[in-house]
Amino acid sequence: MHDATGDAWRRLHVRESAAFVIRPDGHIGARTDGTDLAPSVRYLNRVLRPMSSG
């Protein structure tokens, strides 16, 4: 996301960098500060787990 004024980054409390997973309804599903994507991967693994066939 490009934030020319910095307003969005301030509202989201981003200091240097962050990664976001945006849900289909437009809400933030997960957020990671810096470049560590592990929290986002854990979130995606939880919400995208395969449905059981039984």
PEDA-V180105 format. One record per helix or strand of 2 or more residues. SS is the DSSP state (H for helix, E for strand). FROM is the first residue (numbers start at 1). TO is the last residue. If there is no record, write none. Layout:
SS;FROM;TO
SS;FROM;TO
//
This chain:
H;7;11
E;18;22
E;28;33
H;38;47
//
